[in-house]
Amino acid sequence: MDRIYSWLTKMVQPQAWGRLSQKWLGMIVLCLCLWSCSHPVQAENVDPKLKEQVLQIIRENPQVILESVRAYEKEQQQAREQQLKAFLNDLKTKPDQVIGQSPVQGDRKNQILLVEFSDFQCPFCAKAHAALEEVRQKSPDRFSVVFKHYPLTSIHDNAMPAAQAAWAAGQQGKFWQFHAALFSRQKQLGEALYAQIAESLKLDMQKFNRDRASSAAAAAVNQDVALGEKIGINSTPSFFVSAEGIAIPIQFPDLINLLEKGSQ
């Protein structure tokens, strides 16, 4: 509650204080906390009259709430833009730092370094994988791909388990083979498929199952997700490319055009 109160007192515009006293702001904070808590019993102990008072304050001062939300969103957007700028600078000048422990397909010293944030259950990611693989077959030494996990768990139930399974395969040197199999059989995502792919790749099944269920697997995926959120990614696939001393975000059609120039 203290964090929410601090945020609201910071974000409510100064000119709004004449219309909304600190007492009433505190009541709004209390109401917001109750609505966001995971323990419904707390809400049951609140006086219904207090709830109604808070709702009435919000009805009478909607502009205050809107101004605060807009200011907060602007602040967050500026922070993401700064983080993205720093990420692109690192991609250009310190690519190994951006790559970290992520799997890389191709020589890191290739002319073009491509960083992809992807979701194994995303149909657009599957299409992007097929197109990229087609270009890579034509020019295998032109570019390298860095894979970052970005499972959209709110809409894709199988995205996180698939990501952890791919990470586990990577612990046995088979990430890219597992990655390709997941996308080629995307409609079958599930426990049975992960086992089938692992067996077909002759993985140590005990190690595979242990690794994909481990905290290390979840941490690796969540580290990528945290990076994506920090730089403002809101959809998959998302691509960033570094070439000829420049690092930029790039839309998929433009990326394919760029890559195909070297395969003609």
N, C-alpha and C positions, 0 to 999 in steps of 0.2 A: 504494500500500500504506500509506503514512504516513497518508493521509486515513482509510482504513478503520480502522487501528489507533487513531487519535485518536478516531474516533467510538465504537468499542467500549469503549475505556478510559473514555470520558465516560459512555456509556450503561449499562454494567454497574453494577448497583446496589451500593452500598458493602458491604452485608451479604454479597454474593456473593463478595467477594474472599477470604474465608476458605476458600471451596470451590474457587476457581479462581485459581491463581497467575498472575502476569504472564507467566511463561515459557510456560505453557500457552495463555494468551490470545493471545500472539504467534504460537503455532503455528496456532491457529484462524484468525487473521487471514491467515496465509500460505496456508492451505488455501482460504479464501474468495477470496483474490486469484487463485489458480490456477484455481478453478472459474469465475471471471468473466472471465478474460483471453480475448482473441481469438486468441492465439498458442498453439496446443496444444503446441508444442515445449517450452514452459516446464514444463508439467505432466509431460512425459516425464522431466525431469531431477530430479524429486523422489523421494526415497527412499520406496518403498512402505511401509516400516515407519513412517515419519513420518506418512504419510497415515492409516494404521491407528490410530496413537496419537491423532491429532486426532479421528477419528471416535469413538474410544472415550471421549474427554473429553466430546464432545457428547452421547453416549448416557448418560453418568453424570451430566451436569449440564444436562439439558434446561431446567430451570426458569430457569437463568441466561440462556440464550439467549432464552427466551420473555419474561422480565422486561425484557430489553434492547430487544427488538423492540416490546413494548407501550409502553415509555417513549418510544421513538423515534416510534412512530405517534402517540402523544398529543401530543408536541412538534410534529409536522408538522400535526396537526389544529388545534392552537391557532394556529399560524402562518397557516394558510389562513383561519381565522375572522377573524383580525386583518386580513388582506389583503382579505377580502370586505367587512368593515366599512368599510375605507378606500375601496374601490371604490364602494360604495353612497353614501358621503358625497360622493365626487367626482361621481357621477351626479346627485345632488341639487343640489349647489352649483356644480360646475364641469363641466357636461355636455360642453362643447366639448373638454375635456381627455380625457374618456372616448371621445368620438367619434373624435378624432384624424384620421387619413386614411381612416377607414372610410367606405364608401358609405352615404348616407342617402336614404331614400325618404320624401318629404314635407317639409314645412316644419319646420325645427329648432325653431321657436317654437310648434309645435302643443301642445295641452293635455297630451297624453301622449307621452312619449318611451320607445320600446321598444328595448332592446338584445337582439339575438338571436345566440346562438352556434349555428352550424349546419354541417351536413355534407351536401354535394350527393348523396352516395350513401346517406344515411340515409332509409329509407322513412317514418319518423315525421316527419322534417323536410319531406318532400314533402307530406305530409298537412297539416302545420302551415302551409306556404306557401299551399296552396289555401284553407284556412279563413281565414287572415289576409287574403288577397287578396279574398275574398268580403266580409269586413267592411269592408275599405278602400274597396271600390267603393261601399258604402252611405254611408260617412262619410269621404270622402277628406281632409277637413281636421281630423279629430279627433285623429289620432295620426301619428307618424313612426316609421320603423323604421331602426335602425342595425344593419348586418350585420357580424358578426364570424365569421371562418373558424375552424372547429374540426373539421378532417378527422380521423376516427378511422382512422388509417392501419393500425392493427394488424388491423382487420377489413374495411376498405374500400380495396381496391387503387386504385380510381379517384378516391377523394376528393381527394387532393392534386393530381393533374393537373387535375381539374375546377376546383378552387379557384384554381389558377394561371391557368387559361384565363379564368375569370370576372374575375380581377384584370386580366388583359391587356385584356379587353373594356372594363373600366372606364377604362383609360388612353385609350380613344377615346370615352368618355362613354356606353357602352352596358352598364354593369354590370347594371342591373336587368332589361333585356331578355334578356341572356344568362342571368342567374340564373333567370328564369321559364322559359326554354327548357330549361335543364338539369333542372329539377324536373319539367317536363311530359313529358320524354323520358328519365327517370331510368334506365330499364332498358336504354337504348342507350348509356350513358356509355362514352366511348372516343375515340380520336383522330379517327375519321371524323366523329363527332357534333360535336366541337368545331369542326372545319373547316366543317361544314355550317351550324352556327349562325352562325359568324363571317361566312361568305359571305352568308347570308340577311340579316344586319344590315349588309351592305355595309362591313365593316371593311377597313382596309388589311391584307391578309393577311401581307405581309412583316413589318410592325410587330407584328401580333398574334402571329405565331409567334416572333418575336424576344423580345417582352415576356414571353410565358408561359414561355419557357425561361430567363429571366434570373434572376440572383441576387436582383434586386429583388423579383420575384414571390415567390420562396421566402421572402425575409425578411419581406415583408408578411404572408404567411399564418402564418409561424412566430411573428411578433410577437403575433398574435391568440391562437395556441395557448398561448404562454407566459403571456399574461394569464389565459386560461381555467384553465390548470393552477394558477396562483398563487392564484386565488380558489376553487379546489376543484371545478371542473366535471368531472363524470365521465360525462355522457351528453348526447346531442343529441336534439331541440333543447333549449336552456336559455334562459330568458327572465328579463330584469330590466326593471322598469318604474318610471318616475319620473312622478309625477302629484301635483298639489296639495301640493307640498313634501315628498313622501315618496318614497323609493326602496327597492324591495324585490325579492327574487327572487319569481317567481310561476310557478305550475304552469299548463300550457297551458289546461285547461278554465276555470280562474279568469280567465285572461287574456282569453279569448274572451267570457266573461260581462261582464267589465269594459268591453271595447271595444264590445260590442253595446248597452250601455245608452245610448250616444250615437247609435245608428243606428236606434232605434225611434221 
